[in-house]
Amino acid sequence: MIKKINNYLIVFFYVAACHAQIDARFVKHLATNKLQAEHRAYLNSFTVPFDSLHYYKAKYYLQYFNDSLLLTNYTQSKNLCFNDQEFIASASKLILLQSKPIFQDAWFASMVNQENTKAKKYFEAIYMATTEPLAFNEKELVPELQKPFLSYKKVCGKKPVLGAALSTVVPGLGKWYAGKPKSALMAFVLNGSYALQTWESAGKLGIRHPLTIINASAFAIFYLSNVYGGYRAIVDLRKERKKQFIANAAGYYN
Amino acid sequence: MCQKLLLIFFLASLLGRGQDRPVNDELLKVSFEPYKIEKTKTRKLLRFKKKYAAYNPLNYAGAGLLYLYQNLVSEQIQANCSYQISCSEYTKLCIQHHGFIIGTLRGFNQLSECHPGAIYEHPQLFINGNKIINGLDKED
């Protein structure tokens, strides 16, 4: 009886081996040698979709980053993908760094019901820290990441409109408020000198003189750009510090 | 019994053969496909994001002035910008992406921040050598 079962098992494994459709070692070779065209052609040669094909496709779209296709394939082979912690970590890192917020939300929402692994916990904390920095407690992070997070949190507490308003009152003050004292000084000196020049030429040559008009136009452009810059300084600094924090966090995980 | 097993093996091997696909031919075709020489696209002065922006003469005037500055003045004065995308190129890109008013304001804003001390006001990730990385974002 046991002999019979053994024979049937051998046949079963043989048939299963015949059915193994993806050559994992070949895919690894294509991925490590960065043969993108061959990699894509090989994966696209399978006409019938199945779990492991979606998993390998998700890995392909992670290597040659395409967030929407990565998410599509990931959702179709979630359990397989989630067993590969390296995949989860590098996908989370790239999505946090390069994707739009809508993809980030979809990625982390898809992880909610999954098992609590090290990569999941770590990157969920980073995601929470970047989406709601003011409500997030920095002590939940490792000490090495607290400093970049605090510098990001500091900028998030500032209001871009207030920056623009301050720049309207005193040129450069908005940039000072954002945390760019050198640029603030530069903007103040630049605007001040153009304003003085315009004032002087208007007094000596008259308002309708071409030189006065040129000076006034230059002052107007620099003044308006300084007001806009007061607003942009905070918005841009937020993005930059967020990316720096995520890059630090991803580097620390590796 | 033995005959039955042999029959199953034979059928299984047939099944296995059925899975063979002409993958190799496809891969060979992809690998040894002759390199195609792409046709050179017609060069446009500006590539606008929005269609109607192409009908605004101010955009062309601004881009034209910047083109003149880049080709005539910039080389003569040996301008050395603190940013990876120079202020004039950045202004041109901003005009393409955001239109004349916002583009000019952004460009002049960068110009007023273009000084050696600006490098200390950006995070390390945005510094490349002694230049500040200032690409236009995806969200922009």
Interface residues (C-beta under 8 A of the other chain):
Chain A: K4 N7 V11 Y14 V15 A17 C18 H19 Q21 L35 A37 E38 A41 Y42 S45 F46 Q98 K100 P148 K175 G179 K180 K182 S183 M186 A187 L190 I221 F222 L224 S225 N226 Y228 G229 R232 K239 E240 R241 K243 Q244 A247
Chain B: M1 L5 I8 F9 A12 S13 L15 G16 Q19 R21 V23 E26 L27 K29 V30 S31 E33 I102 T104 L105 R106 G107 F108 N109 L111 S112 E113 H115 G117 A118 Y120 E121 H122 P123 Q124 L125 F126 D137 K138 E139
